[in-house]
């Protein structure tokens, strides 16, 4: 496939440029250079080409669009506050009605997984938004381990085990100590079954976290929760990303010093609890201006998945640099979930995920004309 004469926004260079995009075997072969002689051609004259948009924090496929909550509540375990053994991929429904709507909006890739009811909730997967099964959609089965601070675990387990922020932190620390001990004992056994610790599925699930192979994906809105997450990660020498980061603009210097990626949102929603009181569209722009890696997220279905580009537009309206806002829904979330080698920018060698629009996708009246995923046209509204 050859896309001719597009205005290319590759998410790497701040300024767009006109050129052609050559696709072969589902990959980008050339971006920008003039190319002739291909049979399968899309004339993109006057159209803008973007990487497929990426959301680093979603629950699409696990929530169940259009169904009663009792039948579709597949994103939270509500009986065990420590559930690292759960995997989002085992709840992901590839035929969820929300998925084609998201694709119509140019959102191609998501990290989807458990909610924030539990201190440890299980792993997120990275998926493309097409296909009949999770196996077809999946890019990577496990990209991050969900953990949660603040009001949600307190609210869900107030009458059971968790009633204060210090309790949440203590539960997480205790579990991480146990996981480290389990891992070290297993390593010391060196395959000798007589010396191995008794199999523990929860501890097994945390070994990649303890080894730094998978980050903790820390739900944290308030500034004190954000700092607790960072403090615990530092204590155990773990990788961590901050999810939601609602009060991140209040601790800019601390976040920059910590060097952690942040995912900001969902901002197009009501302040439904006290920890959202300082929610602001200025937050992603302030953090990005400070040199922090910022992704903008929908937390779908809190904000419908297809409105991810509009959330970036509202951040621009509040002062965010437009190019940084584009990166916040393309290359930055790809880095956030560890799949930037495949998606997030228009560069040779990456997956051929291209969105063609008749204008700026961060503006509400822009129309998505084509969505190409892995080199195949999945949405086609012509010119």
Secondary structure as UniProt FT lines:
FT   STRAND          2..9
FT   STRAND          17..24
FT   TURN            25..26
FT   STRAND          27..31
FT   STRAND          41..43
FT   TURN            45..46
FT   STRAND          48..51
FT   STRAND          53..58
FT   TURN            60..62
FT   TURN            65..66
FT   HELIX           69..72
FT   TURN            84..85
FT   HELIX           88..90
FT   TURN            94..95
FT   HELIX           97..104
FT   TURN            105..106
FT   STRAND          107..112
FT   STRAND          120..128
FT   HELIX           134..137
FT   STRAND          138..148
FT   HELIX           151..157
FT   TURN            158..161
FT   HELIX           165..189
FT   TURN            190..191
FT   TURN            193..195
FT   HELIX           201..210
FT   TURN            211..212
FT   STRAND          215..220
FT   HELIX           223..236
FT   STRAND          240..244
FT   TURN            246..247
FT   HELIX           248..250
FT   HELIX           252..258
FT   STRAND          261..264
FT   HELIX           274..276
FT   TURN            277..278
FT   HELIX           282..289
FT   TURN            290..291
FT   STRAND          294..296
FT   TURN            299..302
FT   HELIX           305..307
FT   HELIX           308..317
FT   TURN            318..319
FT   HELIX           322..327
FT   TURN            328..330
FT   HELIX           331..336
FT   TURN            337..338
FT   TURN            340..342
FT   TURN            348..349
FT   STRAND          354..357
FT   TURN            361..362
FT   TURN            364..365
FT   STRAND          368..373
FT   TURN            374..375
FT   STRAND          376..380
//
